[in-house]
């Protein structure tokens, strides 16, 4: 699986290799090095956040001695007229976009006093769009919720079960959490403690539904597919009913800390949480009696029962854990989007199942690892991101994802 992930990354790196036009701090320093210390400089950028940051970084590298124009071509023309009237310019510093403006195409004719003025821009670089730092962080951030859900579903599938309700539990958790913040903890003025309690409330509700599913499966011996399909509909309908078909957005600005914040090495907090959960889950599955019991139940439940394993309790715990993690995924989603909506989590159960299966977990139970599931989640994310970068339509993306799931199941069957 790791080799497959690396090959996918290499493939999308090759197909997205293109000429880049940077305008970050490094590009500003590189451009400043081409300008003489005594030169008269005009910096021209668009009134956009990224352009303004570039202009200010360049001006700082020049010692704050340049005039900055943040506007449109007409603003640049006005600045050129002033410069021509006051003795000329040595350098006009631009980015890729502003350097292409027609106002700079024939300075010698339009402004004779500026005929010796150079128009400079950062040198282009060839680099894969896929490997840009912001794209890689975007992949990790987008897959965080699905990867968290995949932990719980891996545990359930290892026992030989399935849970189709995880997507609806995301919506239910997001709605319950934001409603608690709005109705019980003063909405936009909620404290950190209030938001924490609200989040725990949303997670607990999903844990209860996981316990209900597990109870039907273990006590009444109902098929997991049917039970969790019914629970998917129940939780979805309940989320719509609680929210009255509306989004709940009365939450404070600090509510986005978990979903959008980045406090550790620049990594998004959701990604850090995901990695911590995978570390804990790996230890539980490989170093504890619960982990051994989960594998034993999935491998042969009758033999596990004869060996003294509490089969029903183990299966019930698996569904409760899956529900709790789905609830946590809902809290992260609500934090990321700064609202709770009953529409969240749609189709997530399919993406989560795909990540688990592609990660090597057998649908017949008894086999699977947490590192494999994490790699599977990243494989799905890389495929989706790569298809977006190469402009493959959403309909075709669904076809590719379906084929990937079929291929993973086929490999599992062939190995058996």
Legacy VTK file of the C-alpha trace (Angstrom):
# vtk DataFile Version 3.0
C-alpha trace
ASCII
DATASET POLYDATA
POINTS 416 float
0.000 0.000 0.000
2.837 2.370 0.808
4.464 1.610 -2.536
1.142 2.261 -4.282
0.839 5.610 -2.484
4.366 6.613 -3.501
3.721 5.609 -7.117
0.523 7.669 -7.173
2.375 10.680 -5.773
5.097 10.240 -8.406
2.506 9.941 -11.199
0.582 13.063 -10.216
3.856 14.936 -9.693
4.813 14.196 -13.299
1.433 15.053 -14.845
1.130 18.310 -12.871
4.706 19.460 -13.572
4.408 23.029 -14.788
6.050 26.423 -14.738
5.355 28.224 -11.467
5.489 31.973 -10.891
6.221 32.406 -7.185
5.561 35.613 -5.282
6.413 34.593 -1.740
9.094 35.994 0.552
11.818 33.950 -1.153
10.784 35.296 -4.567
10.829 38.841 -3.160
14.400 38.398 -1.875
15.492 36.887 -5.185
14.058 39.869 -7.072
15.573 42.379 -4.646
19.018 40.881 -5.302
18.721 41.960 -8.958
18.159 45.626 -8.033
21.030 48.014 -7.303
21.025 49.599 -3.819
20.743 53.130 -5.239
18.053 52.396 -7.824
14.725 54.218 -7.878
12.086 51.503 -7.705
8.350 51.347 -8.318
6.564 48.186 -7.114
3.301 47.445 -8.935
0.882 44.758 -7.723
-2.835 44.041 -7.755
-4.997 44.855 -4.705
-5.040 41.211 -3.608
-3.765 39.749 -0.354
-1.057 37.581 -1.924
0.179 40.422 -4.143
0.284 42.877 -1.241
2.304 40.462 0.901
4.786 40.090 -1.969
5.050 43.861 -2.422
5.656 44.494 1.274
8.251 41.709 1.472
10.047 43.138 -1.573
9.974 46.663 -0.175
11.368 45.385 3.131
14.175 43.581 1.258
14.952 46.855 -0.563
15.142 48.769 2.701
11.689 50.385 2.431
12.806 52.806 -0.276
10.344 51.901 -3.062
6.967 53.334 -3.965
4.207 50.726 -3.986
1.177 50.828 -6.284
-1.656 48.499 -5.300
-4.297 48.769 -7.965
-5.204 48.485 -11.628
-3.362 49.453 -14.850
-4.755 53.008 -14.644
-3.141 53.395 -11.196
0.159 52.153 -12.592
-0.095 54.648 -15.490
-0.671 57.511 -13.059
2.416 56.454 -11.079
4.473 56.250 -14.286
3.391 59.749 -15.281
4.467 61.080 -11.885
7.793 59.284 -12.132
8.438 60.584 -15.668
7.710 64.131 -14.522
10.006 63.852 -11.504
13.153 62.489 -13.098
12.447 58.900 -14.098
12.779 55.391 -12.680
15.421 52.714 -12.718
13.288 49.638 -12.054
9.616 48.681 -12.125
9.205 45.561 -9.959
6.181 43.407 -10.778
4.831 39.915 -10.351
3.862 37.689 -13.270
0.362 39.174 -13.566
1.244 42.864 -13.488
4.312 42.468 -15.684
1.940 41.474 -18.506
-0.026 44.746 -18.332
0.022 46.678 -21.635
0.988 49.867 -19.819
4.525 48.432 -19.496
4.753 47.075 -23.064
6.325 50.170 -24.699
7.630 52.512 -22.004
10.042 54.263 -24.357
7.233 55.444 -26.640
4.607 56.243 -24.029
7.010 57.756 -21.490
10.261 58.892 -23.140
11.766 59.722 -19.761
11.428 56.039 -18.791
12.973 54.504 -21.908
15.857 53.009 -19.904
13.632 51.698 -17.104
13.750 47.945 -16.599
10.650 45.893 -15.807
11.614 43.011 -13.530
9.652 40.076 -12.152
10.629 36.941 -10.163
12.181 34.177 -12.212
9.765 31.327 -12.969
10.386 27.871 -11.536
9.397 24.438 -12.804
7.726 22.409 -10.077
4.780 19.973 -9.751
1.588 21.641 -8.582
0.840 18.432 -6.677
3.984 18.818 -4.544
3.382 22.424 -3.529
3.330 22.730 0.254
-0.147 24.234 0.386
-1.534 21.418 -1.787
0.014 18.714 0.426
-1.410 20.382 3.536
-4.744 20.627 1.780
-4.700 16.866 1.130
-3.928 16.128 4.784
-6.581 18.546 6.029
-9.264 17.233 3.681
-8.650 13.605 4.603
-8.553 14.186 8.376
-12.264 13.577 9.017
-12.472 10.541 6.721
-9.322 9.101 8.285
-10.734 9.545 11.808
-13.922 7.740 10.802
-11.844 5.033 9.134
-10.318 4.102 12.515
-13.704 3.136 13.893
-14.837 1.414 10.706
-11.587 -0.574 10.561
-12.310 -1.903 14.050
-15.875 -2.840 13.052
-14.819 -4.516 9.794
-12.070 -6.461 11.577
-14.835 -8.033 13.702
-16.628 -9.046 10.493
-19.245 -6.262 10.596
-19.990 -3.050 8.730
-21.336 0.369 9.691
-23.130 2.443 7.068
-24.297 5.106 9.523
-21.009 6.985 9.978
-21.859 9.694 7.424
-25.203 10.462 9.066
-23.555 10.448 12.496
-21.253 13.238 11.301
-24.284 15.399 10.503
-26.001 14.514 13.792
-22.900 15.289 15.841
-22.329 18.617 14.057
-25.951 19.664 14.578
-26.073 18.600 18.242
-22.748 20.290 19.034
-23.629 23.630 17.438
-27.146 23.582 18.896
-25.719 23.037 22.380
-23.338 25.962 21.836
-26.209 28.139 20.630
-28.896 27.160 23.129
-26.969 26.224 26.276
-23.664 28.109 26.189
-24.527 31.643 24.950
-23.930 31.113 21.237
-21.336 33.496 19.797
-20.190 34.385 23.335
-19.582 30.758 24.380
-16.496 30.017 26.463
-13.895 27.364 25.699
-15.359 25.167 28.415
-18.845 25.515 26.968
-17.668 24.566 23.490
-15.771 21.595 24.917
-18.867 20.325 26.741
-20.974 20.831 23.613
-18.478 18.837 21.552
-18.459 16.030 24.098
-22.265 16.070 23.985
-22.266 15.585 20.218
-19.742 12.751 20.506
-21.726 11.079 23.304
-24.957 11.130 21.280
-23.223 9.323 18.432
-21.739 6.844 20.896
-25.266 6.055 22.075
-26.374 5.325 18.518
-23.325 3.119 18.061
-24.369 1.247 21.220
-27.917 0.857 19.839
-26.584 -0.596 16.584
-24.270 -2.946 18.439
-27.113 -4.080 20.719
-29.388 -4.961 17.801
-26.550 -6.857 16.142
-25.367 -8.780 19.206
-28.595 -9.381 21.145
-31.053 -9.898 18.299
-28.508 -11.257 15.801
-29.668 -8.899 13.089
-27.403 -8.391 10.029
-25.043 -5.423 10.536
-25.762 -4.162 7.031
-29.500 -3.846 7.675
-29.132 -2.425 11.194
-26.635 0.279 10.231
-28.552 1.102 7.022
-31.620 1.746 9.150
-29.563 3.740 11.644
-28.166 5.829 8.786
-31.689 6.890 7.856
-32.712 7.456 11.471
-29.691 9.649 12.276
-30.009 11.629 9.064
-33.693 12.288 9.658
-33.037 13.215 13.283
-30.351 15.691 12.251
-32.769 17.375 9.829
-35.510 17.378 12.458
-33.332 18.909 15.184
-31.945 21.601 12.877
-35.352 22.244 11.298
-33.744 21.802 7.854
-31.449 24.771 8.547
-27.773 25.282 9.330
-26.793 26.211 12.876
-24.121 28.906 12.719
-24.421 30.805 16.019
-20.962 29.839 17.284
-17.981 31.997 18.317
-15.026 32.673 16.026
-12.775 30.564 18.262
-14.930 27.526 17.440
-12.830 26.984 14.309
-9.652 26.261 16.324
-9.915 22.487 15.948
-10.820 22.452 12.269
-8.751 25.362 10.912
-6.102 26.128 13.520
-2.448 25.099 13.199
-0.367 25.311 16.362
2.207 22.487 16.011
4.913 22.829 13.315
2.379 24.507 11.028
0.299 21.322 10.809
-3.483 21.742 10.988
-4.853 20.779 14.393
-7.234 18.293 12.764
-4.266 16.501 11.187
-2.399 16.396 14.507
-5.510 14.949 16.171
-5.801 12.364 13.402
-2.193 11.240 13.818
-2.556 10.988 17.613
-5.694 8.869 17.239
-3.957 6.529 14.814
-1.063 6.138 17.227
-3.418 5.231 20.070
-5.479 2.901 17.863
-2.358 1.098 16.642
-1.224 0.480 20.223
-4.688 -0.767 21.220
-4.916 -3.149 18.264
-1.407 -4.585 18.661
-0.603 -4.390 22.372
-3.852 -4.930 24.301
-6.211 -7.814 24.982
-9.070 -5.848 23.362
-7.130 -5.712 20.107
-6.442 -9.463 20.206
-10.106 -10.144 20.956
-11.221 -8.003 17.993
-9.012 -9.980 15.610
-10.116 -13.270 17.157
-13.814 -12.470 16.774
-13.336 -11.456 13.146
-11.201 -14.471 12.342
-13.535 -17.095 13.850
-16.196 -15.994 16.291
-17.101 -19.540 17.342
-13.514 -20.442 18.132
-13.114 -17.139 19.978
-16.234 -17.887 22.073
-14.973 -21.361 22.958
-11.635 -19.793 23.935
-13.387 -17.547 26.448
-13.564 -14.318 24.447
-16.723 -12.299 25.293
-17.767 -12.094 21.644
-20.933 -10.042 22.074
-19.221 -7.522 24.343
-16.305 -7.140 21.939
-18.628 -6.505 18.974
-20.660 -4.017 21.030
-17.486 -2.145 22.001
-16.453 -1.996 18.339
-19.703 -0.290 17.316
-19.582 2.115 20.263
-16.018 3.131 19.352
-17.083 3.597 15.732
-19.977 5.817 16.832
-17.780 7.899 19.135
-15.192 8.487 16.409
-17.931 9.418 13.934
-19.151 11.930 16.522
-15.636 13.343 16.796
-15.521 13.608 13.011
-18.723 15.619 13.164
-17.218 18.012 15.704
-14.144 18.508 13.496
-16.382 19.115 10.462
-18.497 21.644 12.359
-15.330 23.412 13.498
-13.908 23.425 9.976
-17.086 24.895 8.473
-18.020 26.976 11.551
-21.559 25.629 11.525
-23.648 22.525 11.925
-25.799 21.244 9.082
-27.789 18.055 8.491
-26.248 17.867 5.013
-22.765 17.132 6.343
-21.272 13.687 5.844
-23.209 12.718 2.732
-21.456 9.856 0.884
-18.742 9.786 3.549
-19.525 6.172 4.428
-18.484 5.156 0.899
-15.215 7.088 1.062
-14.463 5.636 4.493
-15.175 2.079 3.360
-12.966 2.703 0.332
-10.107 3.904 2.549
-10.435 0.878 4.848
-10.610 -1.658 2.014
-7.818 -0.052 -0.008
-5.746 -0.047 3.209
-5.818 -3.838 3.286
-8.579 -4.596 5.787
-10.475 -7.722 4.759
-14.252 -7.376 4.489
-14.578 -10.935 5.784
-12.987 -9.878 9.075
-9.945 -10.833 11.096
-7.389 -8.880 9.086
-6.383 -5.236 8.937
-4.020 -2.672 10.427
-4.268 0.959 11.428
-1.194 2.073 9.428
-2.707 0.333 6.396
-5.984 2.209 6.860
-4.144 5.530 7.172
-2.257 4.816 3.963
-5.528 3.796 2.317
-7.108 7.095 3.362
-4.211 9.001 1.833
-4.432 6.928 -1.354
-8.083 7.935 -1.757
-7.212 11.576 -0.979
-4.282 11.629 -3.418
-6.424 10.112 -6.186
-9.167 12.683 -5.647
-6.735 15.581 -5.393
-4.811 14.454 -8.456
-8.008 14.147 -10.476
-9.021 17.658 -9.399
-5.628 19.039 -10.449
-5.883 17.337 -13.842
-9.432 18.660 -14.377
-11.208 15.298 -14.358
-14.964 15.790 -13.915
-16.865 14.757 -10.800
-18.795 12.038 -12.641
-15.593 10.453 -13.905
-14.112 10.703 -10.417
-16.943 8.536 -9.069
-16.216 5.942 -11.752
-12.528 5.885 -10.813
-13.304 5.597 -7.101
-15.684 2.700 -7.746
-13.051 0.906 -9.810
-10.468 1.447 -7.064
-12.790 -0.168 -4.497
-13.468 -3.106 -6.833
-9.753 -3.559 -7.458
-8.997 -3.557 -3.721
-11.692 -6.165 -2.991
-10.510 -8.270 -5.953
-6.949 -8.255 -4.618
-8.241 -9.312 -1.197
-10.189 -12.223 -2.710
-7.286 -13.342 -4.891
-4.986 -13.439 -1.873
-7.440 -15.800 -0.183
LINES 1 417
416 0 1 2 3 4 5 6 7 8 9 10 11 12 13 14 15 16 17 18 19 20 21 22 23 24 25 26 27 28 29 30 31 32 33 34 35 36 37 38 39 40 41 42 43 44 45 46 47 48 49 50 51 52 53 54 55 56 57 58 59 60 61 62 63 64 65 66 67 68 69 70 71 72 73 74 75 76 77 78 79 80 81 82 83 84 85 86 87 88 89 90 91 92 93 94 95 96 97 98 99 100 101 102 103 104 105 106 107 108 109 110 111 112 113 114 115 116 117 118 119 120 121 122 123 124 125 126 127 128 129 130 131 132 133 134 135 136 137 138 139 140 141 142 143 144 145 146 147 148 149 150 151 152 153 154 155 156 157 158 159 160 161 162 163 164 165 166 167 168 169 170 171 172 173 174 175 176 177 178 179 180 181 182 183 184 185 186 187 188 189 190 191 192 193 194 195 196 197 198 199 200 201 202 203 204 205 206 207 208 209 210 211 212 213 214 215 216 217 218 219 220 221 222 223 224 225 226 227 228 229 230 231 232 233 234 235 236 237 238 239 240 241 242 243 244 245 246 247 248 249 250 251 252 253 254 255 256 257 258 259 260 261 262 263 264 265 266 267 268 269 270 271 272 273 274 275 276 277 278 279 280 281 282 283 284 285 286 287 288 289 290 291 292 293 294 295 296 297 298 299 300 301 302 303 304 305 306 307 308 309 310 311 312 313 314 315 316 317 318 319 320 321 322 323 324 325 326 327 328 329 330 331 332 333 334 335 336 337 338 339 340 341 342 343 344 345 346 347 348 349 350 351 352 353 354 355 356 357 358 359 360 361 362 363 364 365 366 367 368 369 370 371 372 373 374 375 376 377 378 379 380 381 382 383 384 385 386 387 388 389 390 391 392 393 394 395 396 397 398 399 400 401 402 403 404 405 406 407 408 409 410 411 412 413 414 415
